[in-house]
Amino acid sequence: MAALIIRDVSPALHQRLKQEAVKHHRSMNREIITILEKVVGESRPGELPPPVKGLKPVDPQWIVDIIREAREGRP
């Protein structure tokens, strides 16, 4: 893999990239590569799609209920 150094990044842009990486659950490096691939149009085969946001947070009781329903054969 090749390496790339980007100089003179403004503090505001650096902070925005960091926020986007956190939002997408990625490292800053992975976030920047993803952005570059979208702009340049190159995609990596077999790469996973961005994370999916659920409708509600997953809590332990919800997991227990889902397992119980599966064991009982209920939808």
N, CA, C and O atoms as a Tripos MOL2 file, in Angstrom:
@<TRIPOS>MOLECULE
protein
  300   299    75     0     0
PROTEIN
NO_CHARGES

@<TRIPOS>ATOM
      1 N           0.8390   -1.1850    0.0000 N.3       1 MET1
      2 CA          0.0000    0.0000    0.0000 C.3       1 MET1
      3 C           0.8820    1.2450    0.0000 C.2       1 MET1
      4 O           1.9260    1.2890    0.6510 O.2       1 MET1
      5 N           0.4570    2.2090   -0.7130 N.am      2 ALA2
      6 CA          1.1700    3.4810   -0.7550 C.3       2 ALA2
      7 C           0.7530    4.3450    0.4290 C.2       2 ALA2
      8 O          -0.3300    4.1710    0.9880 O.2       2 ALA2
      9 N           1.6140    5.2650    0.7980 N.am      3 ALA3
     10 CA          1.3220    6.2010    1.8830 C.3       3 ALA3
     11 C           1.1610    7.5950    1.2920 C.2       3 ALA3
     12 O           1.7250    7.9110    0.2450 O.2       3 ALA3
     13 N           0.3900    8.4130    1.9770 N.am      4 LEU4
     14 CA          0.1200    9.7640    1.5190 C.3       4 LEU4
     15 C           0.1970   10.6980    2.7150 C.2       4 LEU4
     16 O          -0.4040   10.4260    3.7550 O.2       4 LEU4
     17 N           0.9200   11.7820    2.5810 N.am      5 ILE5
     18 CA          1.0080   12.7860    3.6420 C.3       5 ILE5
     19 C           0.2920   14.0350    3.1390 C.2       5 ILE5
     20 O           0.5410   14.4950    2.0240 O.2       5 ILE5
     21 N          -0.5840   14.5720    3.9520 N.am      6 ILE6
     22 CA         -1.3060   15.7840    3.5920 C.3       6 ILE6
     23 C          -0.8580   16.8830    4.5460 C.2       6 ILE6
     24 O          -0.9900   16.7520    5.7630 O.2       6 ILE6
     25 N          -0.3360   17.9520    3.9940 N.am      7 ARG7
     26 CA          0.1850   19.0520    4.7990 C.3       7 ARG7
     27 C          -0.7810   20.2350    4.7960 C.2       7 ARG7
     28 O          -1.6460   20.3520    3.9280 O.2       7 ARG7
     29 N          -0.6130   21.0890    5.7660 N.am      8 ASP8
     30 CA         -1.3360   22.3660    5.8750 C.3       8 ASP8
     31 C          -2.8510   22.1890    5.9570 C.2       8 ASP8
     32 O          -3.6050   22.9420    5.3420 O.2       8 ASP8
     33 N          -3.2830   21.2040    6.7080 N.am      9 VAL9
     34 CA         -4.7140   21.0040    6.9420 C.3       9 VAL9
     35 C          -5.1350   21.9830    8.0300 C.2       9 VAL9
     36 O          -4.5260   22.0330    9.0990 O.2       9 VAL9
     37 N          -6.1670   22.7520    7.7580 N.am     10 SER10
     38 CA         -6.6140   23.7290    8.7550 C.3      10 SER10
     39 C          -7.1720   23.0050    9.9790 C.2      10 SER10
     40 O          -7.6840   21.8920    9.8610 O.2      10 SER10
     41 N          -7.0780   23.6260   11.1390 N.am     11 PRO11
     42 CA         -7.6470   23.0040   12.3420 C.3      11 PRO11
     43 C          -9.1390   22.7150   12.1970 C.2      11 PRO11
     44 O          -9.6280   21.7070   12.7060 O.2      11 PRO11
     45 N          -9.8610   23.5910   11.5090 N.am     12 ALA12
     46 CA        -11.3070   23.3860   11.3270 C.3      12 ALA12
     47 C         -11.5730   22.1460   10.4740 C.2      12 ALA12
     48 O         -12.4630   21.3560   10.7910 O.2      12 ALA12
     49 N         -10.8100   21.9700    9.3960 N.am     13 LEU13
     50 CA        -10.9930   20.7990    8.5410 C.3      13 LEU13
     51 C         -10.5900   19.5300    9.2870 C.2      13 LEU13
     52 O         -11.2700   18.5090    9.1890 O.2      13 LEU13
     53 N          -9.5020   19.5920   10.0220 N.am     14 HIS14
     54 CA         -9.0490   18.4420   10.8090 C.3      14 HIS14
     55 C         -10.1370   18.0290   11.8010 C.2      14 HIS14
     56 O         -10.4190   16.8400   11.9470 O.2      14 HIS14
     57 N         -10.7430   18.9910   12.4760 N.am     15 GLN15
     58 CA        -11.8010   18.6950   13.4500 C.3      15 GLN15
     59 C         -13.0220   18.0970   12.7610 C.2      15 GLN15
     60 O         -13.6370   17.1640   13.2780 O.2      15 GLN15
     61 N         -13.3700   18.6330   11.5980 N.am     16 ARG16
     62 CA        -14.5310   18.1150   10.8500 C.3      16 ARG16
     63 C         -14.2950   16.6720   10.4090 C.2      16 ARG16
     64 O         -15.1980   15.8390   10.4970 O.2      16 ARG16
     65 N         -13.0870   16.3760    9.9350 N.am     17 LEU17
     66 CA        -12.7540   15.0030    9.5440 C.3      17 LEU17
     67 C         -12.8270   14.0620   10.7410 C.2      17 LEU17
     68 O         -13.3090   12.9340   10.6320 O.2      17 LEU17
     69 N         -12.3460   14.5370   11.8750 N.am     18 LYS18
     70 CA        -12.3910   13.7260   13.0910 C.3      18 LYS18
     71 C         -13.8400   13.4460   13.4900 C.2      18 LYS18
     72 O         -14.1670   12.3210   13.8700 O.2      18 LYS18
     73 N         -14.7060   14.4520   13.4070 N.am     19 GLN19
     74 CA        -16.1280   14.2790   13.7450 C.3      19 GLN19
     75 C         -16.8030   13.2960   12.7940 C.2      19 GLN19
     76 O         -17.5870   12.4510   13.2280 O.2      19 GLN19
     77 N         -16.5050   13.4000   11.5070 N.am     20 GLU20
     78 CA        -17.0920   12.4900   10.5230 C.3      20 GLU20
     79 C         -16.6330   11.0580   10.7730 C.2      20 GLU20
     80 O         -17.4220   10.1200   10.6580 O.2      20 GLU20
     81 N         -15.3680   10.8920   11.1120 N.am     21 ALA21
     82 CA        -14.8430    9.5530   11.3900 C.3      21 ALA21
     83 C         -15.5580    8.9400   12.5920 C.2      21 ALA21
     84 O         -15.9320    7.7670   12.5600 O.2      21 ALA21
     85 N         -15.7490    9.7190   13.6420 N.am     22 VAL22
     86 CA        -16.4480    9.2240   14.8300 C.3      22 VAL22
     87 C         -17.8910    8.8830   14.4700 C.2      22 VAL22
     88 O         -18.4100    7.8450   14.8800 O.2      22 VAL22
     89 N         -18.5280    9.7490   13.7140 N.am     23 LYS23
     90 CA        -19.9290    9.5320   13.3240 C.3      23 LYS23
     91 C         -20.1000    8.2310   12.5390 C.2      23 LYS23
     92 O         -21.1100    7.5440   12.6870 O.2      23 LYS23
     93 N         -19.1190    7.8950   11.7080 N.am     24 HIS24
     94 CA        -19.2040    6.6880   10.8860 C.3      24 HIS24
     95 C         -18.4760    5.4980   11.5040 C.2      24 HIS24
     96 O         -18.3410    4.4520   10.8690 O.2      24 HIS24
     97 N         -18.0080    5.6560   12.7380 N.am     25 HIS25
     98 CA        -17.3110    4.5750   13.4520 C.3      25 HIS25
     99 C         -16.0940    4.0860   12.6640 C.2      25 HIS25
    100 O         -15.8850    2.8850   12.4990 O.2      25 HIS25
    101 N         -15.3000    5.0410   12.1840 N.am     26 ARG26
    102 CA        -14.1060    4.7290   11.4180 C.3      26 ARG26
    103 C         -12.9120    5.4640   12.0110 C.2      26 ARG26
    104 O         -13.0690    6.4340   12.7520 O.2      26 ARG26
    105 N         -11.7270    4.9950   11.6790 N.am     27 SER27
    106 CA        -10.5220    5.7600   11.9950 C.3      27 SER27
    107 C         -10.4880    6.9570   11.0420 C.2      27 SER27
    108 O         -11.1630    6.9620   10.0130 O.2      27 SER27
    109 N          -9.7090    7.9510   11.3930 N.am     28 MET28
    110 CA         -9.5830    9.0970   10.4840 C.3      28 MET28
    111 C          -8.9980    8.6570    9.1540 C.2      28 MET28
    112 O          -9.4250    9.1300    8.1010 O.2      28 MET28
    113 N          -8.0270    7.7590    9.1910 N.am     29 ASN29
    114 CA         -7.4210    7.2570    7.9600 C.3      29 ASN29
    115 C          -8.4770    6.6150    7.0640 C.2      29 ASN29
    116 O          -8.5460    6.9300    5.8760 O.2      29 ASN29
    117 N          -9.3030    5.7170    7.6150 N.am     30 ARG30
    118 CA        -10.3420    5.0310    6.8420 C.3      30 ARG30
    119 C         -11.3640    6.0380    6.3270 C.2      30 ARG30
    120 O         -11.8380    5.9080    5.1980 O.2      30 ARG30
    121 N         -11.7130    7.0440    7.1380 N.am     31 GLU31
    122 CA        -12.6860    8.0590    6.7200 C.3      31 GLU31
    123 C         -12.1540    8.8450    5.5260 C.2      31 GLU31
    124 O         -12.8870    9.0850    4.5660 O.2      31 GLU31
    125 N         -10.8940    9.2450    5.5780 N.am     32 ILE32
    126 CA        -10.3050   10.0150    4.4860 C.3      32 ILE32
    127 C         -10.2180    9.1630    3.2240 C.2      32 ILE32
    128 O         -10.5040    9.6570    2.1340 O.2      32 ILE32
    129 N          -9.8320    7.9080    3.3450 N.am     33 ILE33
    130 CA         -9.7760    7.0130    2.1850 C.3      33 ILE33
    131 C         -11.1700    6.8510    1.5800 C.2      33 ILE33
    132 O         -11.3170    6.8810    0.3580 O.2      33 ILE33
    133 N         -12.1850    6.6820    2.4130 N.am     34 THR34
    134 CA        -13.5640    6.5390    1.9280 C.3      34 THR34
    135 C         -14.0050    7.7870    1.1690 C.2      34 THR34
    136 O         -14.6230    7.6870    0.1090 O.2      34 THR34
    137 N         -13.6910    8.9540    1.7090 N.am     35 ILE35
    138 CA        -14.0480   10.2110    1.0370 C.3      35 ILE35
    139 C         -13.3310   10.3080   -0.3080 C.2      35 ILE35
    140 O         -13.9430   10.6520   -1.3190 O.2      35 ILE35
    141 N         -12.0360   10.0030   -0.3180 N.am     36 LEU36
    142 CA        -11.2870   10.0620   -1.5770 C.3      36 LEU36
    143 C         -11.8320    9.0730   -2.6000 C.2      36 LEU36
    144 O         -11.9400    9.4100   -3.7790 O.2      36 LEU36
    145 N         -12.1770    7.8600   -2.1750 N.am     37 GLU37
    146 CA        -12.7360    6.8700   -3.0970 C.3      37 GLU37
    147 C         -14.0600    7.3450   -3.6820 C.2      37 GLU37
    148 O         -14.3270    7.1090   -4.8610 O.2      37 GLU37
    149 N         -14.8900    8.0070   -2.8870 N.am     38 LYS38
    150 CA        -16.1660    8.5260   -3.4000 C.3      38 LYS38
    151 C         -15.9300    9.6140   -4.4390 C.2      38 LYS38
    152 O         -16.6040    9.6500   -5.4680 O.2      38 LYS38
    153 N         -14.9760   10.4990   -4.1730 N.am     39 VAL39
    154 CA        -14.7160   11.6140   -5.0790 C.3      39 VAL39
    155 C         -14.0380   11.1380   -6.3580 C.2      39 VAL39
    156 O         -14.4010   11.5670   -7.4540 O.2      39 VAL39
    157 N         -13.0620   10.2580   -6.2210 N.am     40 VAL40
    158 CA        -12.3070    9.7800   -7.3820 C.3      40 VAL40
    159 C         -13.0770    8.6920   -8.1190 C.2      40 VAL40
    160 O         -12.8790    8.4870   -9.3170 O.2      40 VAL40
    161 N         -13.9540    7.9980   -7.4040 N.am     41 GLY41
    162 CA        -14.7660    6.9780   -8.0360 C.3      41 GLY41
    163 C         -14.2070    5.5820   -7.9420 C.2      41 GLY41
    164 O         -14.7710    4.6600   -8.5310 O.2      41 GLY41
    165 N         -13.1340    5.3930   -7.2350 N.am     42 GLU42
    166 CA        -12.5500    4.0620   -7.0860 C.3      42 GLU42
    167 C         -13.1190    3.4140   -5.8360 C.2      42 GLU42
    168 O         -13.1340    4.0160   -4.7620 O.2      42 GLU42
    169 N         -13.5820    2.1950   -5.9830 N.am     43 SER43
    170 CA        -14.0740    1.4710   -4.8170 C.3      43 SER43
    171 C         -13.3120    0.1700   -4.6910 C.2      43 SER43
    172 O         -12.8290   -0.3820   -5.6800 O.2      43 SER43
    173 N         -13.2130   -0.3030   -3.4890 N.am     44 ARG44
    174 CA        -12.4990   -1.5480   -3.2380 C.3      44 ARG44
    175 C         -13.4930   -2.6980   -3.2630 C.2      44 ARG44
    176 O         -14.5340   -2.6170   -2.6100 O.2      44 ARG44
    177 N         -13.2030   -3.7660   -4.0000 N.am     45 PRO45
    178 CA        -14.1300   -4.8930   -4.0570 C.3      45 PRO45
    179 C         -14.3070   -5.5360   -2.6830 C.2      45 PRO45
    180 O         -13.3450   -5.7100   -1.9340 O.2      45 PRO45
    181 N         -15.5290   -5.8770   -2.3730 N.am     46 GLY46
    182 CA        -15.8140   -6.5630   -1.1200 C.3      46 GLY46
    183 C         -15.8490   -5.6690    0.0960 C.2      46 GLY46
    184 O         -15.9390   -6.1680    1.2180 O.2      46 GLY46
    185 N         -15.7820   -4.3620   -0.0890 N.am     47 GLU47
    186 CA        -15.7950   -3.4530    1.0520 C.3      47 GLU47
    187 C         -17.2060   -3.3850    1.6320 C.2      47 GLU47
    188 O         -18.1930   -3.3840    0.8960 O.2      47 GLU47
    189 N         -17.2830   -3.3300    2.9360 N.am     48 LEU48
    190 CA        -18.5700   -3.2760    3.6120 C.3      48 LEU48
    191 C         -19.2130   -1.9060    3.4390 C.2      48 LEU48
    192 O         -18.5020   -0.9080    3.3230 O.2      48 LEU48
    193 N         -20.5330   -1.8360    3.4190 N.am     49 PRO49
    194 CA        -21.2140   -0.5470    3.3250 C.3      49 PRO49
    195 C         -21.0430    0.2230    4.6320 C.2      49 PRO49
    196 O         -20.6030   -0.3410    5.6330 O.2      49 PRO49
    197 N         -21.3930    1.5160    4.6230 N.am     50 PRO50
    198 CA        -21.2930    2.2860    5.8590 C.3      50 PRO50
    199 C         -22.2120    1.7030    6.9310 C.2      50 PRO50
    200 O         -23.1830    1.0210    6.6040 O.2      50 PRO50
    201 N         -21.9210    1.9600    8.2000 N.am     51 PRO51
    202 CA        -22.7460    1.4130    9.2760 C.3      51 PRO51
    203 C         -24.2100    1.8490    9.1590 C.2      51 PRO51
    204 O         -24.5070    2.9550    8.7070 O.2      51 PRO51
    205 N         -25.1030    0.9760    9.5670 N.am     52 VAL52
    206 CA        -26.5350    1.2560    9.5320 C.3      52 VAL52
    207 C         -26.9510    1.7660   10.9080 C.2      52 VAL52
    208 O         -26.5770    1.2000   11.9360 O.2      52 VAL52
    209 N         -27.7270    2.8390   10.9080 N.am     53 LYS53
    210 CA        -28.2320    3.3560   12.1670 C.3      53 LYS53
    211 C         -29.5880    2.7020   12.4420 C.2      53 LYS53
    212 O         -30.4710    2.6920   11.5850 O.2      53 LYS53
    213 N         -29.7320    2.1640   13.6310 N.am     54 GLY54
    214 CA        -30.9820    1.5290   14.0150 C.3      54 GLY54
    215 C         -32.0560    2.5400   14.3570 C.2      54 GLY54
    216 O         -31.7760    3.7230   14.5520 O.2      54 GLY54
    217 N         -33.2830    2.0660   14.4270 N.am     55 LEU55
    218 CA        -34.3870    2.9540   14.7780 C.3      55 LEU55
    219 C         -34.3740    3.3050   16.2620 C.2      55 LEU55
    220 O         -34.7960    4.3900   16.6650 O.2      55 LEU55
    221 N         -33.8820    2.3660   17.0640 N.am     56 LYS56
    222 CA        -33.7950    2.6300   18.4990 C.3      56 LYS56
    223 C         -32.5440    1.9440   19.0260 C.2      56 LYS56
    224 O         -32.0470    1.0000   18.4120 O.2      56 LYS56
    225 N         -32.0340    2.4100   20.1550 N.am     57 PRO57
    226 CA        -30.8300    1.7670   20.6930 C.3      57 PRO57
    227 C         -31.1120    0.3300   21.1220 C.2      57 PRO57
    228 O         -32.2190    0.0020   21.5480 O.2      57 PRO57
    229 N         -30.1090   -0.5100   21.0070 N.am     58 VAL58
    230 CA        -30.2300   -1.9060   21.4250 C.3      58 VAL58
    231 C         -29.8910   -1.9700   22.9090 C.2      58 VAL58
    232 O         -28.8190   -1.5410   23.3350 O.2      58 VAL58
    233 N         -30.8140   -2.5070   23.6790 N.am     59 ASP59
    234 CA        -30.5530   -2.6540   25.1100 C.3      59 ASP59
    235 C         -30.6190   -4.1400   25.4790 C.2      59 ASP59
    236 O         -31.1660   -4.9410   24.7210 O.2      59 ASP59
    237 N         -30.0700   -4.5060   26.6260 N.am     60 PRO60
    238 CA        -30.0190   -5.9280   27.0070 C.3      60 PRO60
    239 C         -31.3910   -6.6070   27.0370 C.2      60 PRO60
    240 O         -31.5070   -7.7640   26.6320 O.2      60 PRO60
    241 N         -32.4180   -5.9220   27.5030 N.am     61 GLN61
    242 CA        -33.7500   -6.5320   27.5650 C.3      61 GLN61
    243 C         -34.2760   -6.8520   26.1740 C.2      61 GLN61
    244 O         -34.9030   -7.8920   25.9720 O.2      61 GLN61
    245 N         -34.0300   -5.9760   25.2240 N.am     62 TRP62
    246 CA        -34.4610   -6.2100   23.8440 C.3      62 TRP62
    247 C         -33.8050   -7.4850   23.3070 C.2      62 TRP62
    248 O         -34.4650   -8.2870   22.6450 O.2      62 TRP62
    249 N         -32.5100   -7.6790   23.5860 N.am     63 ILE63
    250 CA        -31.8070   -8.8770   23.1310 C.3      63 ILE63
    251 C         -32.4190  -10.1280   23.7480 C.2      63 ILE63
    252 O         -32.6220  -11.1250   23.0550 O.2      63 ILE63
    253 N         -32.7140  -10.0840   25.0480 N.am     64 VAL64
    254 CA        -33.3290  -11.2240   25.7330 C.3      64 VAL64
    255 C         -34.6900  -11.5390   25.1120 C.2      64 VAL64
    256 O         -35.0140  -12.7040   24.8860 O.2      64 VAL64
    257 N         -35.4800  -10.5130   24.8390 N.am     65 ASP65
    258 CA        -36.8010  -10.7100   24.2340 C.3      65 ASP65
    259 C         -36.6970  -11.3470   22.8500 C.2      65 ASP65
    260 O         -37.4740  -12.2460   22.5270 O.2      65 ASP65
    261 N         -35.7610  -10.8980   22.0410 N.am     66 ILE66
    262 CA        -35.5770  -11.4480   20.6900 C.3      66 ILE66
    263 C         -35.1680  -12.9230   20.7690 C.2      66 ILE66
    264 O         -35.6860  -13.7550   20.0230 O.2      66 ILE66
    265 N         -34.2460  -13.2400   21.6670 N.am     67 ILE67
    266 CA        -33.8150  -14.6370   21.8250 C.3      67 ILE67
    267 C         -34.9830  -15.5000   22.2880 C.2      67 ILE67
    268 O         -35.1740  -16.6050   21.7800 O.2      67 ILE67
    269 N         -35.7590  -15.0110   23.2390 N.am     68 ARG68
    270 CA        -36.9070  -15.7610   23.7480 C.3      68 ARG68
    271 C         -37.9240  -16.0030   22.6270 C.2      68 ARG68
    272 O         -38.4420  -17.1110   22.4800 O.2      68 ARG68
    273 N         -38.2020  -14.9690   21.8450 N.am     69 GLU69
    274 CA        -39.1490  -15.1210   20.7360 C.3      69 GLU69
    275 C         -38.6370  -16.1510   19.7110 C.2      69 GLU69
    276 O         -39.4140  -16.9520   19.1930 O.2      69 GLU69
    277 N         -37.3510  -16.1220   19.4300 N.am     70 ALA70
    278 CA        -36.7910  -17.0860   18.4670 C.3      70 ALA70
    279 C         -36.8900  -18.5020   18.9860 C.2      70 ALA70
    280 O         -37.1930  -19.4200   18.2250 O.2      70 ALA70
    281 N         -36.6380  -18.6960   20.2730 N.am     71 ARG71
    282 CA        -36.7160  -20.0450   20.8450 C.3      71 ARG71
    283 C         -38.1470  -20.5580   20.8790 C.2      71 ARG71
    284 O         -38.3830  -21.7570   20.7360 O.2      71 ARG71
    285 N         -39.0980  -19.6580   21.0670 N.am     72 GLU72
    286 CA        -40.5120  -20.0570   21.1320 C.3      72 GLU72
    287 C         -41.1330  -20.1300   19.7460 C.2      72 GLU72
    288 O         -42.2720  -20.5750   19.6050 O.2      72 GLU72
    289 N         -40.4020  -19.7000   18.7210 N.am     73 GLY73
    290 CA        -40.9150  -19.7620   17.3550 C.3      73 GLY73
    291 C         -41.8830  -18.6590   17.0180 C.2      73 GLY73
    292 O         -42.6360  -18.7670   16.0500 O.2      73 GLY73
    293 N         -41.8750  -17.5920   17.8040 N.am     74 ARG74
    294 CA        -42.7560  -16.4530   17.5050 C.3      74 ARG74
    295 C         -42.0380  -15.4660   16.6040 C.2      74 ARG74
    296 O         -40.8210  -15.3100   16.7000 O.2      74 ARG74
    297 N         -42.7830  -14.7970   15.7270 N.am     75 PRO75
    298 CA        -42.1720  -13.7600   14.8710 C.3      75 PRO75
    299 C         -41.9140  -12.4780   15.6440 C.2      75 PRO75
    300 O         -41.4070  -11.5080   15.0800 O.2      75 PRO75
@<TRIPOS>BOND
     1     1     2 1
     2     2     3 1
     3     3     4 2
     4     3     5 am
     5     5     6 1
     6     6     7 1
     7     7     8 2
     8     7     9 am
     9     9    10 1
    10    10    11 1
    11    11    12 2
    12    11    13 am
    13    13    14 1
    14    14    15 1
    15    15    16 2
    16    15    17 am
    17    17    18 1
    18    18    19 1
    19    19    20 2
    20    19    21 am
    21    21    22 1
    22    22    23 1
    23    23    24 2
    24    23    25 am
    25    25    26 1
    26    26    27 1
    27    27    28 2
    28    27    29 am
    29    29    30 1
    30    30    31 1
    31    31    32 2
    32    31    33 am
    33    33    34 1
    34    34    35 1
    35    35    36 2
    36    35    37 am
    37    37    38 1
    38    38    39 1
    39    39    40 2
    40    39    41 am
    41    41    42 1
    42    42    43 1
    43    43    44 2
    44    43    45 am
    45    45    46 1
    46    46    47 1
    47    47    48 2
    48    47    49 am
    49    49    50 1
    50    50    51 1
    51    51    52 2
    52    51    53 am
    53    53    54 1
    54    54    55 1
    55    55    56 2
    56    55    57 am
    57    57    58 1
    58    58    59 1
    59    59    60 2
    60    59    61 am
    61    61    62 1
    62    62    63 1
    63    63    64 2
    64    63    65 am
    65    65    66 1
    66    66    67 1
    67    67    68 2
    68    67    69 am
    69    69    70 1
    70    70    71 1
    71    71    72 2
    72    71    73 am
    73    73    74 1
    74    74    75 1
    75    75    76 2
    76    75    77 am
    77    77    78 1
    78    78    79 1
    79    79    80 2
    80    79    81 am
    81    81    82 1
    82    82    83 1
    83    83    84 2
    84    83    85 am
    85    85    86 1
    86    86    87 1
    87    87    88 2
    88    87    89 am
    89    89    90 1
    90    90    91 1
    91    91    92 2
    92    91    93 am
    93    93    94 1
    94    94    95 1
    95    95    96 2
    96    95    97 am
    97    97    98 1
    98    98    99 1
    99    99   100 2
   100    99   101 am
   101   101   102 1
   102   102   103 1
   103   103   104 2
   104   103   105 am
   105   105   106 1
   106   106   107 1
   107   107   108 2
   108   107   109 am
   109   109   110 1
   110   110   111 1
   111   111   112 2
   112   111   113 am
   113   113   114 1
   114   114   115 1
   115   115   116 2
   116   115   117 am
   117   117   118 1
   118   118   119 1
   119   119   120 2
   120   119   121 am
   121   121   122 1
   122   122   123 1
   123   123   124 2
   124   123   125 am
   125   125   126 1
   126   126   127 1
   127   127   128 2
   128   127   129 am
   129   129   130 1
   130   130   131 1
   131   131   132 2
   132   131   133 am
   133   133   134 1
   134   134   135 1
   135   135   136 2
   136   135   137 am
   137   137   138 1
   138   138   139 1
   139   139   140 2
   140   139   141 am
   141   141   142 1
   142   142   143 1
   143   143   144 2
   144   143   145 am
   145   145   146 1
   146   146   147 1
   147   147   148 2
   148   147   149 am
   149   149   150 1
   150   150   151 1
   151   151   152 2
   152   151   153 am
   153   153   154 1
   154   154   155 1
   155   155   156 2
   156   155   157 am
   157   157   158 1
   158   158   159 1
   159   159   160 2
   160   159   161 am
   161   161   162 1
   162   162   163 1
   163   163   164 2
   164   163   165 am
   165   165   166 1
   166   166   167 1
   167   167   168 2
   168   167   169 am
   169   169   170 1
   170   170   171 1
   171   171   172 2
   172   171   173 am
   173   173   174 1
   174   174   175 1
   175   175   176 2
   176   175   177 am
   177   177   178 1
   178   178   179 1
   179   179   180 2
   180   179   181 am
   181   181   182 1
   182   182   183 1
   183   183   184 2
   184   183   185 am
   185   185   186 1
   186   186   187 1
   187   187   188 2
   188   187   189 am
   189   189   190 1
   190   190   191 1
   191   191   192 2
   192   191   193 am
   193   193   194 1
   194   194   195 1
   195   195   196 2
   196   195   197 am
   197   197   198 1
   198   198   199 1
   199   199   200 2
   200   199   201 am
   201   201   202 1
   202   202   203 1
   203   203   204 2
   204   203   205 am
   205   205   206 1
   206   206   207 1
   207   207   208 2
   208   207   209 am
   209   209   210 1
   210   210   211 1
   211   211   212 2
   212   211   213 am
   213   213   214 1
   214   214   215 1
   215   215   216 2
   216   215   217 am
   217   217   218 1
   218   218   219 1
   219   219   220 2
   220   219   221 am
   221   221   222 1
   222   222   223 1
   223   223   224 2
   224   223   225 am
   225   225   226 1
   226   226   227 1
   227   227   228 2
   228   227   229 am
   229   229   230 1
   230   230   231 1
   231   231   232 2
   232   231   233 am
   233   233   234 1
   234   234   235 1
   235   235   236 2
   236   235   237 am
   237   237   238 1
   238   238   239 1
   239   239   240 2
   240   239   241 am
   241   241   242 1
   242   242   243 1
   243   243   244 2
   244   243   245 am
   245   245   246 1
   246   246   247 1
   247   247   248 2
   248   247   249 am
   249   249   250 1
   250   250   251 1
   251   251   252 2
   252   251   253 am
   253   253   254 1
   254   254   255 1
   255   255   256 2
   256   255   257 am
   257   257   258 1
   258   258   259 1
   259   259   260 2
   260   259   261 am
   261   261   262 1
   262   262   263 1
   263   263   264 2
   264   263   265 am
   265   265   266 1
   266   266   267 1
   267   267   268 2
   268   267   269 am
   269   269   270 1
   270   270   271 1
   271   271   272 2
   272   271   273 am
   273   273   274 1
   274   274   275 1
   275   275   276 2
   276   275   277 am
   277   277   278 1
   278   278   279 1
   279   279   280 2
   280   279   281 am
   281   281   282 1
   282   282   283 1
   283   283   284 2
   284   283   285 am
   285   285   286 1
   286   286   287 1
   287   287   288 2
   288   287   289 am
   289   289   290 1
   290   290   291 1
   291   291   292 2
   292   291   293 am
   293   293   294 1
   294   294   295 1
   295   295   296 2
   296   295   297 am
   297   297   298 1
   298   298   299 1
   299   299   300 2
@<TRIPOS>SUBSTRUCTURE
     1 MET1         2 RESIDUE 1 A MET
     2 ALA2         6 RESIDUE 1 A ALA
     3 ALA3        10 RESIDUE 1 A ALA
     4 LEU4        14 RESIDUE 1 A LEU
     5 ILE5        18 RESIDUE 1 A ILE
     6 ILE6        22 RESIDUE 1 A ILE
     7 ARG7        26 RESIDUE 1 A ARG
     8 ASP8        30 RESIDUE 1 A ASP
     9 VAL9        34 RESIDUE 1 A VAL
    10 SER10       38 RESIDUE 1 A SER
    11 PRO11       42 RESIDUE 1 A PRO
    12 ALA12       46 RESIDUE 1 A ALA
    13 LEU13       50 RESIDUE 1 A LEU
    14 HIS14       54 RESIDUE 1 A HIS
    15 GLN15       58 RESIDUE 1 A GLN
    16 ARG16       62 RESIDUE 1 A ARG
    17 LEU17       66 RESIDUE 1 A LEU
    18 LYS18       70 RESIDUE 1 A LYS
    19 GLN19       74 RESIDUE 1 A GLN
    20 GLU20       78 RESIDUE 1 A GLU
    21 ALA21       82 RESIDUE 1 A ALA
    22 VAL22       86 RESIDUE 1 A VAL
    23 LYS23       90 RESIDUE 1 A LYS
    24 HIS24       94 RESIDUE 1 A HIS
    25 HIS25       98 RESIDUE 1 A HIS
    26 ARG26      102 RESIDUE 1 A ARG
    27 SER27      106 RESIDUE 1 A SER
    28 MET28      110 RESIDUE 1 A MET
    29 ASN29      114 RESIDUE 1 A ASN
    30 ARG30      118 RESIDUE 1 A ARG
    31 GLU31      122 RESIDUE 1 A GLU
    32 ILE32      126 RESIDUE 1 A ILE
    33 ILE33      130 RESIDUE 1 A ILE
    34 THR34      134 RESIDUE 1 A THR
    35 ILE35      138 RESIDUE 1 A ILE
    36 LEU36      142 RESIDUE 1 A LEU
    37 GLU37      146 RESIDUE 1 A GLU
    38 LYS38      150 RESIDUE 1 A LYS
    39 VAL39      154 RESIDUE 1 A VAL
    40 VAL40      158 RESIDUE 1 A VAL
    41 GLY41      162 RESIDUE 1 A GLY
    42 GLU42      166 RESIDUE 1 A GLU
    43 SER43      170 RESIDUE 1 A SER
    44 ARG44      174 RESIDUE 1 A ARG
    45 PRO45      178 RESIDUE 1 A PRO
    46 GLY46      182 RESIDUE 1 A GLY
    47 GLU47      186 RESIDUE 1 A GLU
    48 LEU48      190 RESIDUE 1 A LEU
    49 PRO49      194 RESIDUE 1 A PRO
    50 PRO50      198 RESIDUE 1 A PRO
    51 PRO51      202 RESIDUE 1 A PRO
    52 VAL52      206 RESIDUE 1 A VAL
    53 LYS53      210 RESIDUE 1 A LYS
    54 GLY54      214 RESIDUE 1 A GLY
    55 LEU55      218 RESIDUE 1 A LEU
    56 LYS56      222 RESIDUE 1 A LYS
    57 PRO57      226 RESIDUE 1 A PRO
    58 VAL58      230 RESIDUE 1 A VAL
    59 ASP59      234 RESIDUE 1 A ASP
    60 PRO60      238 RESIDUE 1 A PRO
    61 GLN61      242 RESIDUE 1 A GLN
    62 TRP62      246 RESIDUE 1 A TRP
    63 ILE63      250 RESIDUE 1 A ILE
    64 VAL64      254 RESIDUE 1 A VAL
    65 ASP65      258 RESIDUE 1 A ASP
    66 ILE66      262 RESIDUE 1 A ILE
    67 ILE67      266 RESIDUE 1 A ILE
    68 ARG68      270 RESIDUE 1 A ARG
    69 GLU69      274 RESIDUE 1 A GLU
    70 ALA70      278 RESIDUE 1 A ALA
    71 ARG71      282 RESIDUE 1 A ARG
    72 GLU72      286 RESIDUE 1 A GLU
    73 GLY73      290 RESIDUE 1 A GLY
    74 ARG74      294 RESIDUE 1 A ARG
    75 PRO75      298 RESIDUE 1 A PRO
